[in-house]
Amino acid sequence: MSQHQLDAMIAQHRYADAEAYLGQIKDSEYGQKNAVLYHLDRGAIELHGGQYEQSEQDFSLAEHRMDELYTKSATQAGGMLLLNDRTMDYAGEPFERTLMNVYRALGYAFQGKPDDALVESRKIERFLQELEDNLGGRKGVYSDDAFARYLDAMLYADEGKLDDARISLAASRAAYRDYETNYGMNPPVFRFPKRRPKDDGELAFIHFNGLAPRKITETFQVAWNDATAVVRTSQAEDGSVAAKNALVAGLTGNAITVAYPGIVQDTYTIVGSEVFVDSRPEAATQLMEDVTGIAKKTLAERQALIKTRAVARAAIKYILAEAAYRVAAKACDQEFGSTSWQGLLCKGAAKATMAAATAVTEVADTREWSTLPAQIRMARVKLPAGTHDVVVQFKNAAGAVVEQHEFKDVVIQAGKRTYLSYRTAL
């Protein structure tokens, strides 16, 4: 899959084209092992394109498959050890699971369906509680989600469940304190006038911004023969690194190749946004979720285990390859003689083939929910009940407007909250 091609479609708001593109590559690039990723990517694109019912269907399929895989993951561990991490069906990172329910909750909120949004919100609460119980309070590991908790509080308040809203808000504040430590992110602060007319409502604008961080394959290879020894480190986004490793291994005859995932963040221009209502500046969006920071930290926390598993896998592959070579060498000796040039050539070819095959199968698991943004931002604006024109300006680091979008005739109801969203990937 060309991630850059998909990113370009999202940046240009060509959501129908992006959805069609995913359909074209469903079997060739996703397949059954990546069904969760297919439905997550498709669901996000549909949500940003306003296809809320279709989005809900895809997210529901993703959630169902995630639930199945969490119970089956242990049975697939053997294959993962002997080949590579891609042999397992992808079940999603914990933060991806949380954000999937966040997206579903927001999809219902955008449609003005607070009851359904709250169902998703409660799912988040149960999942995060289970995650915290399983992790046993380990510090520095993703076990809570500040934005999800904050959204919980808003949705509970929308339904008049103020005690539940206060509990969720307190949980959000505690999680944001962890965000400061783990991701260097300042907690959002929304300040409203203490006294507002009773006929006021609120606009909550959600800004999905930037490109999801990408996982890449990083490798460490030691290759040798009687004359040379080569130590190489490589990184790549596609299979080219595996081919290069196989070439070196084939030329030298012996190699141990270890592959593990790294993560990179592509640059994006837009860093913030400002909401104007009826031509008046009202509020700038604040960072609510640092998706990049969470993804990087999540991978870093697991990297030691990933590398240990990769080393063990590489060693097993080398032992198996050596055993296979000895069988092949014996056959070469029997057919051509152990000292004949044909026999030596046969054994050399067998050695190179075994080493190359071992290296080329060592590829890191770089799968991820690729249509996520780098960050989620939000602005909250108290407004008089009525119909308003809302304009959002999207700005770069210098404060210049890079993009602008207008929402015409936005209805604000007294005592109610209206949700809007927009996706940028420039």
Secondary structure, 3 states (H helix, E strand, C coil): CCHHHHHHHHHCCCHHHHHHHHHHCHHHHHCHHHHHHHHHHHHHHHHHCCCHHHHHHHHHHHHHHHHHHHHHHHHHHHHHHHCCHHHCCCCCCHHHHHHHHHHHHHHHHHCCCHHHHHHHHHHHHHHHHHHHHHHCCCCCCCCCCHHHHHHHHHHHHHCCCHHHHHHHHHHHHHHHHHHHHHHCCCCCCCCCCCCCCCCEEEEEEEEEECCCCEEEEEEEEEEECCCCEEEEEEEECCCHHHHHHHHHHHHHCEEEEEEEEEEECCCCCCCEEEEEECCEEEEECEEEEEHHHHHHHHHHHHHHHHHHHHHHHHHHHHHHHHHHHHHHHHHHHHHHCCCCHHHHHHHHHHHHHHHHHHHHCCCCCCCCCCCCCCEEEEEEEEEECEEEEEEEEEECCCCCEEEEEEEEEEEECCCCEEEEEEEECC
